[in-house]
C-alpha cells in the first residue's frame, strides 16, 4: 500500500512539474504551425498547408492570420466557398484586419 501511495505521489509531482512546460509548448505552437503552413503554401503544397492551418486553428481558433492564410490555400485548391468562409472568420476574429478585407 505504501509503494502505491509513493508511486501515485511521484506521478502527481511529475505532472505538476511538467504542466507549465506543456501549457507553454501548446500555447506557442500555433505560430510555428502557421509558419510551416506558409512555407508549404510557398512550395505549392496546398493540401499540406490546409492541414497545418487547421492544426494551428485547433489550438487558437481566433487566430485571424491563420484563417486568412487558410483562405488563400483553399483558394489555390479551388475550394472557393471554404476560402470565403475562412476570410469571414478572419474578419470576425479581427475586424480591422486590412489584408483579409482585400481577399
One Martini backbone bead per residue (centre of mass of N, CA, C, O) as a GRO file, in nm:
protein
  103
    1UNK     BB    1   0.057   0.063  -0.020
    2UNK     BB    2   0.302   0.259   0.004
    3UNK     BB    3   0.397   0.236  -0.293
    4UNK     BB    4   0.144   0.344  -0.422
    5UNK     BB    5   0.155   0.625  -0.295
    6UNK     BB    6   0.436   0.705  -0.400
    7UNK     BB    7   0.371   0.674  -0.699
    8UNK     BB    8   0.137   0.875  -0.705
    9UNK     BB    9   0.306   1.115  -0.605
   10UNK     BB   10   0.508   1.113  -0.840
   11UNK     BB   11   0.304   1.173  -1.063
   12UNK     BB   12   0.210   1.446  -0.947
   13UNK     BB   13   0.485   1.588  -0.954
   14UNK     BB   14   0.545   1.555  -1.254
   15UNK     BB   15   0.293   1.697  -1.351
   16UNK     BB   16   0.347   1.970  -1.210
   17UNK     BB   17   0.622   2.018  -1.362
   18UNK     BB   18   0.511   1.980  -1.670
   19UNK     BB   19   0.264   2.165  -1.720
   20UNK     BB   20   0.395   2.439  -1.794
   21UNK     BB   21   0.537   2.331  -2.047
   22UNK     BB   22   0.289   2.233  -2.200
   23UNK     BB   23   0.141   2.500  -2.211
   24UNK     BB   24   0.362   2.658  -2.354
   25UNK     BB   25   0.384   2.477  -2.606
   26UNK     BB   26   0.087   2.503  -2.702
   27UNK     BB   27   0.073   2.826  -2.709
   28UNK     BB   28   0.345   2.826  -2.918
   29UNK     BB   29   0.262   2.648  -3.173
   30UNK     BB   30   0.079   2.804  -3.379
   31UNK     BB   31   0.293   2.986  -3.523
   32UNK     BB   32   0.457   2.746  -3.637
   33UNK     BB   33   0.230   2.620  -3.803
   34UNK     BB   34   0.184   2.873  -3.977
   35UNK     BB   35   0.469   2.879  -4.099
   36UNK     BB   36   0.458   2.602  -4.225
   37UNK     BB   37   0.216   2.661  -4.408
   38UNK     BB   38   0.346   2.886  -4.571
   39UNK     BB   39   0.573   2.713  -4.685
   40UNK     BB   40   0.393   2.508  -4.822
   41UNK     BB   41   0.256   2.716  -5.007
   42UNK     BB   42   0.520   2.813  -5.152
   43UNK     BB   43   0.550   2.490  -5.253
   44UNK     BB   44   0.265   2.388  -5.345
   45UNK     BB   45   0.134   2.259  -5.054
   46UNK     BB   46  -0.182   2.297  -4.993
   47UNK     BB   47  -0.281   2.050  -4.837
   48UNK     BB   48  -0.074   2.078  -4.608
   49UNK     BB   49  -0.145   2.365  -4.528
   50UNK     BB   50  -0.433   2.314  -4.441
   51UNK     BB   51  -0.359   2.120  -4.212
   52UNK     BB   52  -0.185   2.323  -4.051
   53UNK     BB   53  -0.402   2.537  -4.007
   54UNK     BB   54  -0.595   2.352  -3.852
   55UNK     BB   55  -0.402   2.303  -3.617
   56UNK     BB   56  -0.370   2.597  -3.529
   57UNK     BB   57  -0.686   2.643  -3.490
   58UNK     BB   58  -0.721   2.429  -3.264
   59UNK     BB   59  -0.554   2.605  -3.060
   60UNK     BB   60  -0.639   2.899  -3.220
   61UNK     BB   61  -0.944   3.003  -3.335
   62UNK     BB   62  -0.868   3.341  -3.339
   63UNK     BB   63  -0.655   3.326  -3.583
   64UNK     BB   64  -0.660   3.540  -3.836
   65UNK     BB   65  -0.411   3.473  -4.014
   66UNK     BB   66  -0.483   3.173  -4.051
   67UNK     BB   67  -0.756   3.214  -4.186
   68UNK     BB   68  -0.652   3.375  -4.426
   69UNK     BB   69  -0.439   3.164  -4.527
   70UNK     BB   70  -0.640   2.940  -4.564
   71UNK     BB   71  -0.797   3.082  -4.785
   72UNK     BB   72  -0.563   3.084  -4.988
   73UNK     BB   73  -0.525   2.776  -5.004
   74UNK     BB   74  -0.817   2.713  -5.091
   75UNK     BB   75  -0.808   2.880  -5.347
   76UNK     BB   76  -0.576   2.713  -5.483
   77UNK     BB   77  -0.782   2.452  -5.475
   78UNK     BB   78  -1.086   2.566  -5.548
   79UNK     BB   79  -1.222   2.633  -5.250
   80UNK     BB   80  -1.415   2.902  -5.233
   81UNK     BB   81  -1.622   2.875  -5.003
   82UNK     BB   82  -1.410   2.815  -4.782
   83UNK     BB   83  -1.244   3.071  -4.822
   84UNK     BB   84  -1.462   3.276  -4.750
   85UNK     BB   85  -1.510   3.166  -4.465
   86UNK     BB   86  -1.222   3.228  -4.367
   87UNK     BB   87  -1.229   3.533  -4.407
   88UNK     BB   88  -1.465   3.579  -4.211
   89UNK     BB   89  -1.319   3.469  -3.960
   90UNK     BB   90  -1.096   3.677  -3.962
   91UNK     BB   91  -1.291   3.925  -3.930
   92UNK     BB   92  -1.418   3.832  -3.666
   93UNK     BB   93  -1.147   3.829  -3.502
   94UNK     BB   94  -1.040   4.090  -3.703
   95UNK     BB   95  -1.192   4.366  -3.825
   96UNK     BB   96  -0.904   4.537  -3.895
   97UNK     BB   97  -0.811   4.332  -4.125
   98UNK     BB   98  -0.699   4.435  -4.422
   99UNK     BB   99  -0.616   4.182  -4.580
  100UNK     BB  100  -0.896   4.038  -4.563
  101UNK     BB  101  -1.057   4.260  -4.716
  102UNK     BB  102  -0.896   4.194  -4.998
  103UNK     BB  103  -1.022   3.887  -5.028
   0.00000   0.00000   0.00000
